[in-house]
Amino acid sequence: MPDTIAVQPFIDTFPPDAGTRVPDADFITYGEGQLPPALIELWHSHGLGWYGGGRVALVDPGTWMPVLQTWFGSGVTSVPFAVTSFGHIYHYDRVNGADRIQCLDPHFQHNAIVSEDGTAFFAEHLTGSTSHLADLRELHKAARDAQGELAMDEVYYFEPILALGGQVNLDNLQKGNGPEHVADIHRQIAARQYS
C-alpha cells in the first residue's frame, strides 16, 4: 500500500462526504489485484461514496462496468472506479505493465488518458486545474443548489442531452440514475447516427 500521505492532497481537497462507507474485506481483496494501490488505500481508509461535497464518487466497479461495455463493447478491459457529479467516468487498466487511467466524457463523446500513475491521478490530476472537477466547480455548486445532493450512483445531466444539441442551462438540468443515463447517451447517439 502507498503511504497515505501520497493521496493526502486528494483528501485535503475533496474530503469524504458523510455517506462514504468502507467496503467489506472480500470487495477490497478482489480489487487489490486489479486496481491501483492508491485507490485500494482510499477504500481502506475512507471507502466508497461521494467526496468533496458530491463532486466525485469512488464507485463500485460492478455497478458501472455495464456502462463501459455499452460504450466500448463487451471486450473492454478497463475497470470503472470513479465518477464526477456530471457522469464523467474514470476507468483503469494496465498496459505493458504501466497504469493507465482514462476519462470517458459521455457528453462530448471523448475518451482520453488522464494519468499513467494511480497515486498521481488522485494527488495531482484530480486536484489540478485541468481536471473535470476544476472545470465543473461552479456548475456543480449551481446544480446542487437547484437539484439537491446526489445519492450514490446518481448524476446531474441536461435534457436534451448535450451530445445531441442540448444546452448547459439550469432550466434543462436534471438528476437521476447515473449508469442508466450515461449508457442512454450512447444509445441515443447511435440511434441518431443510424436513422
N, C-alpha and C positions, 0 to 999 in steps of 0.2 A: 504494500500500500504506500502511496506517496505521503509525505509529511503533510498534515492538514494545513500547514502554513502555505503550501503550494496553491491551494484553491481558496485561501482566505480572502483574496481580493474579490472573488465572486460572492462569497458570503457577506462581506462588508458592503458590497454594492447592492446585492439582491438577497437580503436576509430571508430565511424561510418564513412563509406565512403560517398562521396558526394551525391550518389543517394538514400540514405535512405529516407523513407517517412513515416510520422505518419499516420496510418490508420484512417478511419473515426470513429465516436463515436459508430456506430452500430457494427462495427467489434470489437472494444475494449470491448464493453458491452457483446457481445457474448462470447468473450474469458475469461472474468472475472470469470465466474462460472466454467470454465473447465481447466484453465491453471494456473501455479504458479504465485503468485503476483509479483515476481521479473521479469518475462517475461512481464507481463502487464505494469509494471513500465517502462521497456525498450521501449515497444511500445509507451507509452505516451510521453516519453522524447526524443526518437531518431527515432523510427519507424522500419519498415520492410526494409530489404536490406542487403547489404554486410557490414561487419565490418572488421577492421584490414587489410586493403588493399586487400580485397577479400578473406580472409581466412575462414570466417564463415558468414553465412547469417541467419538472422531471416526471416522465410518464412511464407507465407500464408498456414495454415494447409490444407485448401481445395485443394490446388494445389498438395500437396504431399501425402494426405491421400490414393489415389488410389495405390500408391507405397507400402505403408504398407499393404494394402489389398491384393496386389499381393503376397507379401512375407509371410504374416501371416494368410490370409483368411479374409472373409468378417466380421467375428465376432471380429476382433481386436478392443481393447478398448483404446489403447494409441493414442495420438494425435501428429503428427509430427510438430515441431516448429522451428528447426534449422538444417542446413546442412553445412558440410565442403565443401571446394572447390573441393574435390575429391568424394563427394557424400555420405559421412557417415551421416546417418540421426539420429538426436536426437529426441526422442519421449517420451511423458509424460503421466502418468496416476497416479491415487491414488489407493493404495492397503491398505485395513484396516485402512483408514484414514491418511495414510502417503504418501508423494510424492515418486514417483519412476520415474527416468529419465534413459532411456536406449539408447544405441547407436547401430544402425544396421550398421555393416561394410559389405557392399554387396560384396566387392572384395574377402573376405575370409569367407563369409557366416557365420558371427558370430554376435550374438546379446548379449549384456551384460548390466547389471545395472552399471551405472557410478556415480550416485548420488542419495541420498534419501532426498534431500533438494534443492528446486529451487534456493534459494539465493546462497548456497554453490556451486551449479553447475556452476553458472556464475562467482562467485568471487574466487572460489578455483579450481574446476576441469578444466574448460577451460583455466585458466591462469597457471595451474600447468605443471609440467614437464612430466606427464604421459598421457596427453590428445593426441588425434589425431592431434590437432593443433600444439603441440610441435613436435611430430614425423614428421609431414609433412612440417615443416617450410622451409627447404631448397628446397625440391621438389616443393613446391608451388611457390617459387621465380623462379625456373628454368622453371616451366610450364607457369607462367605469362610472362616471357621473351620470351619463344618460341611461345606461342599461343595468347598472349594478355590477357586483362582483361576479366572477365566473366560478361555476362549480368545476370539479375535476373533469377534464376532457371536454369542457365547453370552450368555444372561441367566439370572438366578435367577428362579424363579417358584414358585407354590404350586399344588398339586393336592389337591382340586379347585380350579378357578380361582376367584379372589375374586369375579368378576362373577356367579358362579352360587352364591354362598354359602360358598365356601371360607374358611378361616381363616388369618390370619397366625400361623403356628406353625412352628417349626423342624422338627417332625416331618413337616410337609406340604411342606417345601422341596425343590425340585429345581433342576437347571440343565440347559440344553440350547440347541438352535439358536434364537436369538432371532427371526429373521424368521418361521420356521415357527410358533413358539409364539404370537407376537403376532397373526399372521394367524388362527391357530386359535381364539384367544379370540373374535374377531369371528364366526367360523363357528359356534362353539358357542352364542353368544348368539343369533344369527339362527335357528339350528335350534330353540332353545328357544322363541323368540317365535312361530315359525310352526308349531309342532307342536300 
